[in-house]
């Protein structure tokens, strides 16, 4: 009897040890970001050790071309990426299972050659099926005749405007401030319906298999946002430190959004994006707002 009890005790200790090892095993998320001010809470959470505190390792790849980001998602090279709700809609409509788990606070700016805003007919650089096209229509569609020039790579879009090939381009901050230093004017409009269209979106595979990691990510993100709300300079410093080709001289010049704790847009806003997207596609999207978001990771 004593021998049996000893065996049971050993088994319990072994199982307890196994469970402890499973609990202590570090969670990993691989994400893609764009060179934009949205990244500030994410980089600050990483630099401040907030991910580490949550037993989470976050590996970050920065993309300047949305097509490269899309390829990485589809190849499962990354679990999720900073993208926009329009891109999520087209992905889901095309059969790729992707969900927005939270908004990020982007800052999109029209950069313009001198006097272009006073012209009736203007050429504007943007991506075609993208938030850049959506925002340009919302901000200028009622007042201007727009020649839309589709340039996917952000650096190429910037240079085409600086060289005068385009009247304007839609760029994210801090690239818009780079454009300002190159002689272009920044035109800043209010967010449509109060929301940035940018989101962190993750594959359904990552949501299913890494839900604990996603919860830890959001918790650390929110902690960094609270830090930034107390001291905006933290956002400026971490952007200069972590976003490629952002020089220290941009630190106090770039325009920053209001950073919010993790949230999702309203269904009305998502439907507005879907309805607009249907005006530029040959066939309408067969999606609803609820198909595009996962609400399990935000309060």
C-alpha positions as CSV (number, residue, x, y, z in Angstrom):
1,X,0.0,0.0,0.0
2,X,2.8,2.4,0.9
3,X,4.5,1.5,-2.4
4,X,1.3,2.3,-4.3
5,X,1.0,5.6,-2.5
6,X,4.6,6.5,-3.3
7,X,4.0,5.8,-7.0
8,X,0.9,8.0,-7.0
9,X,2.8,10.8,-5.3
10,X,5.6,10.6,-7.9
11,X,3.1,10.7,-10.7
12,X,1.4,13.7,-9.2
13,X,4.7,15.6,-8.9
14,X,5.7,14.7,-12.4
15,X,2.3,15.9,-13.8
16,X,2.6,19.1,-11.7
17,X,6.0,19.7,-13.1
18,X,4.8,19.2,-16.7
19,X,2.0,21.7,-16.2
20,X,4.4,24.2,-14.7
21,X,6.7,23.8,-17.7
22,X,3.7,24.3,-20.1
23,X,2.7,27.4,-18.2
24,X,6.2,28.8,-18.2
25,X,6.8,28.2,-21.9
26,X,7.1,31.6,-23.6
27,X,4.3,32.5,-26.0
28,X,5.3,33.9,-29.4
29,X,3.6,36.2,-31.9
30,X,5.1,37.1,-35.3
31,X,3.6,40.3,-36.6
32,X,4.0,42.7,-39.5
33,X,3.8,46.5,-39.1
34,X,3.9,49.4,-41.5
35,X,6.2,52.4,-41.0
36,X,3.6,54.5,-39.3
37,X,2.7,56.2,-36.0
38,X,0.3,53.4,-35.2
39,X,3.3,51.4,-34.1
40,X,4.1,53.6,-31.1
41,X,2.2,51.6,-28.5
42,X,3.5,48.3,-29.9
43,X,7.2,49.3,-29.9
44,X,6.8,51.0,-26.5
45,X,5.3,47.8,-25.1
46,X,8.2,45.9,-26.4
47,X,10.9,48.4,-25.3
48,X,9.3,48.7,-21.8
49,X,9.3,45.0,-21.3
50,X,5.5,44.8,-21.1
51,X,5.3,41.9,-23.5
52,X,8.1,40.1,-21.6
53,X,6.1,40.7,-18.3
54,X,3.3,38.8,-19.9
55,X,5.5,35.9,-20.9
56,X,5.2,36.9,-24.6
57,X,7.8,37.3,-27.3
58,X,6.8,39.6,-30.2
59,X,8.8,39.4,-33.3
60,X,8.3,42.4,-35.6
61,X,8.8,42.8,-39.3
62,X,8.2,46.2,-41.0
63,X,6.8,46.3,-44.5
64,X,6.7,49.4,-46.8
65,X,4.6,47.6,-49.4
66,X,1.2,46.2,-48.6
67,X,1.6,43.4,-51.2
68,X,4.6,42.1,-49.4
69,X,2.7,42.2,-46.1
70,X,-0.2,40.3,-47.7
71,X,2.2,37.6,-49.1
72,X,3.7,37.1,-45.6
73,X,0.2,36.6,-44.1
74,X,-0.9,34.1,-46.7
75,X,2.4,32.2,-46.4
76,X,1.9,32.1,-42.6
77,X,5.2,33.8,-42.2
78,X,3.5,36.1,-39.7
79,X,0.5,35.6,-37.4
80,X,-1.0,39.0,-38.0
81,X,-0.3,42.4,-39.3
82,X,-1.2,46.1,-39.1
83,X,-3.6,46.6,-42.0
84,X,-6.9,48.2,-42.5
85,X,-10.5,47.2,-42.4
86,X,-11.0,47.4,-46.2
87,X,-8.1,45.0,-46.7
88,X,-9.7,42.6,-44.2
89,X,-13.0,42.8,-46.1
90,X,-11.4,41.9,-49.4
91,X,-9.4,39.1,-47.8
92,X,-12.4,37.5,-46.2
93,X,-14.5,37.9,-49.3
94,X,-11.7,36.1,-51.2
95,X,-11.8,33.2,-48.8
96,X,-8.7,34.1,-46.7
97,X,-9.7,33.8,-43.0
98,X,-8.5,37.0,-41.4
99,X,-10.1,38.9,-38.5
100,X,-9.5,42.4,-37.1
101,X,-9.0,42.1,-33.4
102,X,-8.4,45.7,-32.6
103,X,-8.1,49.2,-34.1
104,X,-4.7,50.9,-34.2
105,X,-4.5,54.7,-34.2
106,X,-3.2,55.7,-37.6
107,X,-2.5,59.2,-38.9
108,X,-3.1,59.6,-42.7
109,X,-2.1,62.9,-44.3
110,X,-2.5,64.3,-47.8
111,X,0.8,65.8,-48.9
112,X,0.5,68.3,-51.6
113,X,2.5,70.4,-54.0
114,X,1.9,74.1,-53.5
115,X,-1.5,75.3,-54.7
116,X,-2.7,71.9,-55.7
117,X,-5.7,72.0,-53.2
118,X,-7.0,75.1,-55.1
119,X,-7.2,73.3,-58.4
120,X,-10.4,71.6,-59.5
121,X,-8.6,68.7,-61.3
122,X,-5.9,67.0,-59.2
123,X,-3.8,63.8,-59.5
124,X,-3.4,61.9,-56.2
125,X,-1.2,58.9,-55.5
126,X,-2.7,56.0,-53.5
127,X,-3.3,52.3,-53.5
128,X,-6.4,51.1,-55.5
129,X,-8.4,48.8,-53.3
130,X,-7.2,50.4,-50.1
131,X,-7.9,52.8,-47.2
132,X,-6.0,55.4,-49.1
133,X,-8.5,55.4,-51.9
134,X,-11.4,55.4,-49.4
135,X,-10.1,58.4,-47.5
136,X,-9.2,60.5,-50.5
137,X,-12.8,60.0,-51.8
138,X,-14.3,60.9,-48.4
139,X,-12.1,64.0,-48.0
140,X,-11.9,65.4,-51.6
141,X,-14.5,63.5,-53.6
142,X,-17.2,66.2,-53.2
143,X,-14.9,69.1,-54.1
144,X,-12.5,67.9,-56.7
145,X,-12.2,65.8,-59.9
146,X,-9.6,63.3,-58.9
147,X,-7.2,61.4,-61.2
148,X,-6.3,58.4,-59.1
149,X,-2.8,57.1,-59.7
150,X,-2.1,53.8,-58.0
151,X,1.4,53.5,-56.5
152,X,1.6,50.7,-53.9
153,X,5.1,51.4,-52.5
154,X,5.0,54.3,-50.0
155,X,8.5,55.6,-50.9
156,X,7.7,55.6,-54.6
157,X,4.4,57.5,-53.9
158,X,6.3,60.1,-52.0
159,X,9.0,60.6,-54.6
160,X,6.4,60.9,-57.4
161,X,4.8,63.8,-55.6
162,X,8.1,65.5,-54.7
163,X,9.1,65.3,-58.3
164,X,5.9,66.9,-59.5
165,X,4.5,63.8,-61.3
166,X,1.6,63.9,-58.8
167,X,-0.3,66.9,-57.3
168,X,-0.8,65.0,-54.0
169,X,-0.4,61.7,-52.3
170,X,-1.9,60.1,-49.2
171,X,0.8,59.0,-46.8
172,X,0.9,57.8,-43.2
173,X,2.8,59.7,-40.6
174,X,5.7,60.0,-40.1
175,X,6.4,59.6,-43.8
176,X,4.1,62.7,-44.3
177,X,6.5,64.8,-42.3
178,X,9.4,63.5,-44.4
179,X,7.4,64.8,-47.4
180,X,7.0,68.2,-45.6
181,X,10.7,68.5,-45.1
182,X,11.1,67.8,-48.8
183,X,8.9,70.9,-49.6
184,X,5.4,69.4,-49.7
185,X,2.4,70.8,-47.7
186,X,0.6,68.6,-45.2
187,X,-3.2,68.7,-45.4
188,X,-4.8,67.1,-42.3
189,X,-8.5,66.1,-42.2
190,X,-10.6,64.7,-39.4
191,X,-10.9,60.8,-39.2
192,X,-14.0,59.6,-40.9
193,X,-16.7,58.9,-38.3
194,X,-14.0,59.4,-35.6
195,X,-12.2,56.1,-36.4
196,X,-8.9,55.3,-37.9
197,X,-9.4,52.5,-40.5
198,X,-6.2,50.8,-39.4
199,X,-6.4,47.5,-37.5
200,X,-4.3,44.7,-36.2
201,X,-5.7,41.6,-38.0
202,X,-4.7,38.0,-37.3
203,X,-5.3,34.8,-39.2
204,X,-7.9,32.5,-37.9
205,X,-5.2,29.9,-37.3
206,X,-3.4,32.4,-35.0
207,X,-6.6,33.3,-33.2
208,X,-7.5,29.6,-32.6
209,X,-4.0,28.5,-31.6
210,X,-2.6,31.6,-29.9
211,X,-5.5,33.2,-28.1
212,X,-3.5,33.5,-24.9
213,X,-0.8,35.3,-26.7
214,X,-3.3,37.7,-28.3
215,X,-4.8,38.5,-24.9
216,X,-1.3,39.2,-23.6
217,X,-0.5,41.4,-26.6
218,X,-3.6,43.5,-26.0
219,X,-2.9,43.8,-22.3
220,X,0.6,45.1,-22.9
221,X,-0.6,47.4,-25.7
222,X,-3.1,49.0,-23.4
223,X,-0.4,49.5,-20.8
224,X,1.8,51.3,-23.3
225,X,-1.2,53.5,-24.5
226,X,-1.7,54.6,-20.9
227,X,1.9,55.6,-20.7
228,X,1.6,57.6,-23.9
229,X,-1.5,59.4,-22.7
230,X,0.5,60.6,-19.7
231,X,3.5,61.6,-21.8
232,X,3.2,62.0,-25.6
233,X,7.0,62.3,-25.9
234,X,7.2,58.5,-25.3
235,X,5.4,57.9,-28.6
236,X,7.7,60.3,-30.5
237,X,10.9,58.8,-29.1
238,X,9.9,55.2,-29.8
239,X,8.8,56.0,-33.4
240,X,12.2,57.7,-34.1
241,X,14.0,54.7,-32.4
242,X,12.1,51.9,-34.2
243,X,10.6,53.0,-37.5
244,X,13.2,52.9,-40.3
245,X,14.4,56.1,-41.9
246,X,12.8,58.3,-39.3
247,X,15.4,60.8,-38.3
248,X,15.6,62.5,-34.9
249,X,14.7,65.9,-36.6
250,X,11.2,64.5,-37.2
251,X,10.5,63.8,-33.5
252,X,8.8,67.1,-32.7
253,X,7.5,67.8,-36.2
254,X,5.3,64.8,-36.8
255,X,1.6,64.9,-36.2
256,X,0.3,62.2,-33.8
257,X,-3.2,60.8,-33.4
258,X,-5.0,60.4,-30.1
259,X,-4.0,56.9,-28.9
260,X,-6.8,54.8,-27.5
261,X,-6.8,51.5,-25.6
262,X,-7.7,48.5,-27.7
263,X,-11.1,48.9,-29.3
264,X,-13.0,48.1,-32.5
265,X,-15.0,50.3,-34.9
266,X,-18.7,50.4,-34.9
267,X,-20.6,48.1,-37.3
268,X,-22.0,51.3,-39.0
269,X,-18.5,52.4,-39.8
270,X,-17.5,49.0,-41.2
271,X,-20.6,48.9,-43.3
272,X,-19.7,52.3,-44.7
273,X,-16.3,51.0,-45.8
274,X,-18.0,47.9,-47.3
275,X,-20.5,50.0,-49.2
276,X,-17.8,52.3,-50.6
277,X,-15.6,49.3,-51.6
278,X,-18.5,48.0,-53.6
279,X,-18.4,51.1,-55.7
280,X,-14.9,50.3,-57.0
281,X,-15.1,46.6,-57.4
282,X,-16.6,44.7,-60.5
283,X,-18.5,42.5,-58.1
284,X,-19.9,43.4,-54.7
285,X,-18.3,42.0,-51.5
286,X,-20.3,39.2,-50.0
287,X,-19.4,40.1,-46.4
288,X,-21.0,41.7,-43.3
289,X,-19.4,43.7,-40.5
290,X,-19.5,40.7,-38.1
291,X,-17.5,38.6,-40.6
292,X,-14.5,41.0,-40.3
293,X,-13.9,41.3,-36.6
294,X,-13.2,39.2,-33.5
295,X,-14.5,40.9,-30.4
296,X,-12.9,38.4,-27.9
297,X,-9.8,40.5,-27.2
298,X,-11.1,43.9,-26.4
299,X,-13.4,45.1,-23.6
